[in-house]
Amino acid sequence: MGADHTIAPDALAKLQDEQARRVKAKIDWKDGDAVLALARAGKEKALADALNQHFFRHPFAEVAKQLEADEAAGKLPSWMAPATSNLPALQGPAIEVVSLDDELDAAE
C-alpha cells in the first residue's frame, strides 16, 4: 500500500477481522494506490484518469493531505482553534459514531 492512500489502521484491523470470520463468502480489498496500479497495468487510461480526477487529485484529497501534514507538524487547523467569542462551548460530541457490526454479523 502506498503512503498517501492507505487504509486507516483501525479500518484495516476491522477488514482483517471480518476476513478471518468469513467462511462462505471470502473478502479482500485494495487501497487506492493498488486500484490505480491495476488500472495502469491493464492500460485502462479512462479509469486511471477518473481515479486521479475524482480521488487522488480532487480538491478534497488535497485538503486531506494538507490536514495530515499540519497534524504531523503539530499545527491546528483554523476551524479547530479555540473560539474567541463569548458564546458557551458546545457540550458533547459533534459527531455520533455509528457501528455496523450488528448488520455485518446478521449478513452471514
N, C-alpha and C positions, 0 to 999 in steps of 0.2 A: 504494500500500500504506500501511496505517496504521502509526503509530509503535509501537503496543503489540503488534501481532500480525503482525509481518513475518516473512519467511523469512530465516533466518540467511544472512549474506553467502556463506559457503562452500557452503552448500546451494544457494543461488541460482546460484552460479557453475557448480555441477555440473549443475543443471537446464538452464541456458543452453547448456552444452557438449553435453549429451545432445540438446537440441532441435536444435542445429545439425547433429548427426550423423544424426539420423533423416531418412530419405527416404520410406519407405513409410508408416510409422505416426507421424504428427506428434503431438507432445505439447504441452500447455500446462498452466498451473497458476494457481491463485488462492490468495492468502493468506486467513487467517481473516476479516479485515475485508471483503475482496471477496466472500467467500461469504455473510457476514452481510448485506451490502448487496444482493446478488442475492435473498436470501430476503425481505428487507424490500420490495424493489421489486416482487417477484412476489406480495406480500401473503401470504406463506407464514408466518403467525404461529406455527404449531406448530413449524416448522423453526427459525425465528428464536429462539423460546423455548428449544428444545433446544440450539441452539448456545450461547446465553448461559448456560444452566444447566450444561452439561457441559464447556464450554471457556473462555469469557470470564470467567465469574463463579465457576467451580469453585474450591474451596479450593486446589488445586494451582496454578491460574493465579494466584491471589492471592499464593501463596508465591513463584512465579517473578518476579512484579512486584517483590516486596519484595527478593528477592536481587539483581535488576538495579539497584534503587535503592541498595542497600547497596554494591554493587560500584562504582557510579558515584561514591558518596561516599567510597570508599576504605575501607569497613568490611569486616571479615572475619566471615562467619557463624560462630556458635559452634562448629559442627562442623568448621570449618577452622582454628580457633585451635590453637596449639601445645599438645600434650599435656603435662599436668603430672605424669604418672605416671613411674615408674622403668622401665617396660617398654621394650624396644628399639623403635625406629622400624620401620615396615613397609618392606621392601625391594621395589623395583619398583613398577610401576603397579598401582593397584587395579582399573582397568578396562582391558579389552582392546578395542582398536579393530578393527573388522571391516569390510572393504571388500566391496561387492557389485559392483564394477566388472566383474569377470570374468563374473558372471551377466548383467549388462546387455549386455555385448558378445556373449555367446552367444545372447541373445534376438533379435538382429537377423537 
